[in-house]
């Protein structure tokens, strides 16, 4: 941020709710079907067709609202939001306006200050307000013809897909705060099964409202950058817009209230249209839907059904398992990963070793395989058992890597593997001493150099001994015996 300026950022996150059918009809929400095949008179808005609210969408919205600290209203009203898009078949969108489904929440999340390369410098607990989260339907999708720039096609399969629009307070002052907040929402919604969080397919997308001001001055004129479908693009688009607005104002210009789009190839925003205000949409209550009423008992039931949430778990991992905020974030990226990690801890009794194996070997293999932890042949209990074998000196760290590779490739428990392979660690001091004597006898020049002062050769003798033992000799015993033998 340029000195003497402050950004004011508010975010609108549109999350597609995880339902098999659309919000007001039985059409499928399956992605990849033939264009305009998942449509019916209701989602096309044909005369005489009446919408019926999807119960599953309501439950997803309720869980999501409670998970991010919002109050669910026992009565809310659907409204028609009137505007023209080529891919909006009815000419209006069924949304909510003055009486939303949920409102007035606050989230407390870990957010990091970053250096110019995006690396975290310092993590702090920060609070951000959420104004509301309301239920609405999505529009269709315009597909522009690359071969003929003068042509566009409309695919209405997405029209009527259930959305939860989460509107924040203008509480963000940096692009990285916005990045961490959207990442938090995505992780939370995925964890409770309310939204799959797939940003590439548009199932989670963000509108960023940005203005700049001199510190202490009233809010400036804001622009809205629409439909950003990547966490990194959110951060880049906000930074670009901040810099652009400061440049305009310092050059004597004026910021226009407008809607802009992000061009990821050019790394810039550009004007889409002038920005509408609420009155431009001519909201009025949806005549074909009654007020949405939910009971206190229904809300309580949803609240009781929620698991431990990712941010709560992340902060617990930092305190309970002494993880860094970055490592805790990685190990709570999905419920499956976090559950796996805690099972490894329960089995091994060693949370530090469990974290090391998860963050290095397990996650590397998952990335290489482009797979989910639940599809892995490696069982958490077996990884924990292997760590126990390291801790009680049954196997060395070197042998453990071979055991891990075998379990990852073929499954199985570590005890069976090391017995079948003959990988049990050598702890017999006499046997180790015999190997050390052979190594020393075979390397007289290195012995002479060591005694002449090249003490770093200690590592050479230890390494040669471990190699001669096939990696099975106890490393600490090898180190002690080599020291004694070399005087």
WODACOR-V348142 format. One record per backbone hydrogen bond with DSSP energy under -1.0 kcal/mol. CO is the residue of the C=O (numbers start at 1). NH is the residue of the N-H. If there is no record, write none. Layout:
co->CO nh->NH
co->CO nh->NH
//
This chain:
co->2 nh->5
co->6 nh->213
co->8 nh->211
co->9 nh->172
co->10 nh->209
co->11 nh->168
co->12 nh->207
co->13 nh->166
co->14 nh->205
co->15 nh->164
co->17 nh->19
co->20 nh->29
co->23 nh->54
co->24 nh->52
co->27 nh->22
co->34 nh->37
co->37 nh->39
co->40 nh->44
co->41 nh->46
co->42 nh->45
co->46 nh->49
co->54 nh->58
co->55 nh->59
co->56 nh->60
co->57 nh->61
co->58 nh->62
co->59 nh->63
co->60 nh->64
co->61 nh->65
co->62 nh->66
co->63 nh->67
co->64 nh->68
co->65 nh->70
co->66 nh->69
co->71 nh->103
co->74 nh->294
co->76 nh->292
co->78 nh->286
co->79 nh->95
co->81 nh->93
co->85 nh->88
co->87 nh->140
co->88 nh->91
co->93 nh->81
co->94 nh->137
co->95 nh->79
co->99 nh->77
co->101 nh->73
co->102 nh->133
co->103 nh->71
co->105 nh->130
co->107 nh->128
co->109 nh->126
co->111 nh->124
co->113 nh->121
co->113 nh->122
co->115 nh->118
co->119 nh->115
co->122 nh->113
co->124 nh->111
co->126 nh->109
co->128 nh->107
co->129 nh->169
co->130 nh->105
co->131 nh->104
co->132 nh->167
co->133 nh->102
co->134 nh->165
co->136 nh->163
co->138 nh->160
co->141 nh->155
co->143 nh->153
co->148 nh->151
co->151 nh->145
co->153 nh->143
co->155 nh->141
co->158 nh->161
co->160 nh->23
co->161 nh->138
co->162 nh->17
co->163 nh->136
co->164 nh->15
co->165 nh->134
co->166 nh->13
co->167 nh->131
co->167 nh->132
co->169 nh->171
co->172 nh->9
co->174 nh->178
co->175 nh->179
co->176 nh->180
co->177 nh->181
co->178 nh->182
co->179 nh->183
co->180 nh->184
co->181 nh->185
co->182 nh->186
co->183 nh->187
co->184 nh->188
co->185 nh->189
co->186 nh->190
co->187 nh->191
co->188 nh->192
co->189 nh->194
co->189 nh->195
co->194 nh->18
co->197 nh->199
co->198 nh->203
co->203 nh->16
co->205 nh->14
co->206 nh->228
co->207 nh->12
co->208 nh->225
co->209 nh->10
co->210 nh->223
co->211 nh->8
co->213 nh->6
co->214 nh->217
co->223 nh->210
co->224 nh->260
co->225 nh->208
co->228 nh->206
co->230 nh->234
co->231 nh->235
co->232 nh->236
co->233 nh->237
co->234 nh->238
co->235 nh->239
co->236 nh->240
co->237 nh->241
co->238 nh->242
co->239 nh->243
co->240 nh->244
co->241 nh->245
co->242 nh->246
co->243 nh->247
co->244 nh->248
co->245 nh->249
co->246 nh->250
co->247 nh->251
co->248 nh->253
co->249 nh->252
co->257 nh->275
co->258 nh->224
co->259 nh->272
co->259 nh->273
co->260 nh->226
co->261 nh->270
co->263 nh->267
co->263 nh->268
co->268 nh->263
co->270 nh->261
co->273 nh->259
co->277 nh->280
co->278 nh->281
co->281 nh->82
co->284 nh->80
co->286 nh->289
co->292 nh->76
co->295 nh->299
co->296 nh->300
co->297 nh->301
co->298 nh->302
co->299 nh->303
co->300 nh->304
co->309 nh->313
co->310 nh->314
co->311 nh->315
co->312 nh->316
co->313 nh->317
co->314 nh->318
co->315 nh->319
co->316 nh->320
co->317 nh->321
co->317 nh->323
co->324 nh->328
co->325 nh->329
co->326 nh->330
co->327 nh->331
co->330 nh->333
co->334 nh->338
co->335 nh->339
co->336 nh->340
co->337 nh->341
co->338 nh->342
co->339 nh->343
co->340 nh->344
co->341 nh->345
co->342 nh->346
co->343 nh->347
co->344 nh->348
co->345 nh->349
co->350 nh->354
co->351 nh->355
co->352 nh->356
co->353 nh->357
co->354 nh->358
co->355 nh->359
co->356 nh->360
co->357 nh->362
co->358 nh->363
co->360 nh->364
co->361 nh->365
co->362 nh->366
co->363 nh->367
co->364 nh->368
co->365 nh->369
co->366 nh->370
co->366 nh->371
co->372 nh->375
co->373 nh->376
co->379 nh->383
co->380 nh->384
co->381 nh->385
co->382 nh->386
co->383 nh->387
co->384 nh->388
co->385 nh->389
co->386 nh->390
co->387 nh->391
co->388 nh->392
co->389 nh->394
co->389 nh->395
co->390 nh->393
co->394 nh->425
co->396 nh->400
co->397 nh->401
co->398 nh->402
co->399 nh->403
co->400 nh->404
co->401 nh->405
co->402 nh->406
co->403 nh->407
co->404 nh->408
co->405 nh->409
co->406 nh->410
co->407 nh->411
co->413 nh->417
co->414 nh->418
co->415 nh->419
co->416 nh->420
co->417 nh->421
co->418 nh->423
co->426 nh->474
co->428 nh->432
co->429 nh->433
co->430 nh->434
co->431 nh->435
co->432 nh->436
co->433 nh->437
co->434 nh->438
co->435 nh->439
co->436 nh->440
co->437 nh->441
co->438 nh->442
co->440 nh->443
co->443 nh->447
co->444 nh->448
co->445 nh->449
co->446 nh->450
co->447 nh->451
co->448 nh->452
co->449 nh->454
co->450 nh->453
co->453 nh->455
co->454 nh->457
co->455 nh->458
co->456 nh->459
co->457 nh->461
co->458 nh->462
co->459 nh->463
co->460 nh->464
co->461 nh->465
co->462 nh->466
co->463 nh->467
co->464 nh->468
co->465 nh->469
co->466 nh->471
co->467 nh->470
co->472 nh->426
co->474 nh->478
co->475 nh->479
co->476 nh->480
co->477 nh->481
co->478 nh->482
co->479 nh->483
co->480 nh->484
co->481 nh->485
co->482 nh->486
//
